[in-house]
């Protein structure tokens, strides 16, 4: 099917390790950053 999948809601390094071992390369969640307003995000 060749779908790109993003793992959302990753909050711990253990979750990240598990997903990486499964071959997941697109991950987002509180582990990396809390939600921020657009104006603040552009400065990151």
C-alpha positions in Angstrom: 0.0 0.0 0.0 3.0 2.3 0.4 1.4 4.4 3.1 3.4 6.9 5.2 2.4 6.6 8.9 3.1 9.1 11.7 3.1 7.7 15.3 1.3 10.4 17.4 1.2 10.8 21.2 4.6 9.5 21.9 5.5 10.6 25.5 8.4 8.4 26.6 11.7 7.3 25.3 10.6 3.7 25.8 7.7 4.3 23.4 10.1 5.9 20.9 12.6 3.0 21.1 9.8 0.5 20.5 8.5 2.4 17.5 12.0 2.8 16.0 12.7 -0.9 16.4 9.5 -1.5 14.4 10.8 0.8 11.6 8.8 3.8 12.3 10.6 7.0 11.2 7.9 9.6 11.7 7.1 10.2 15.4 5.5 13.2 17.2 4.4 13.8 20.7 5.2 15.4 24.1 8.5 13.6 24.1 9.7 16.2 21.6 7.6 19.2 22.4 4.4 20.4 24.0 2.0 22.1 21.7 3.1 25.7 21.0 1.4 28.6 19.2 2.4 29.1 15.5 4.3 32.3 16.3 6.4 30.6 18.8 7.0 27.5 16.6 8.6 29.5 13.8 11.3 30.6 16.2 12.1 27.0 17.1 
